[in-house]
Amino acid sequence: MSAHNRRLGAWGEQTAVDFLAGRGYEIVDRNVRTPYGEIDIVARLGELTVFVEVKARLSASMGLPEDSITARKRAHLVGAAQHYASEHGIDSWQIDAVSVEGQAGAPPRITHFENAVSE
């Protein structure tokens, strides 16, 4: 992964963390590695644990950020969430996606897709 993509990803994830925290989510963990892939953000909203996939792009010229969540990626997200939930004794969870479009220094366009990926 290029340095540019790492910076964009880090900016997108921090933007998503700030967005979620501003809406009452407690951020529990970030960049969790599992045998099924990485979970960008683990958050809690009341009793519900929310696994969040973050997708960031500079613009929609190459498609919307959320368009890059393929069927294969969804399968990895479900496996990673099931693994994490099992390891931590979590019964109530869902997978959300946060799409961030824009650049550092300008107001981003953020779209939150709740319960975006199901088992």
Secondary structure, DSSP 4 states (H G I P E B T S, - for coil): --HHHHHHHHHHHHHHHHHHHTTTPEEEEEEEEETTEEEEEEEEETTEEEEEEEEEES-GGG--GGGG--HHHHHHHHHHHHHHHHHHT--SEEEEEEEEES-TTSPPEEEEEEEEE--
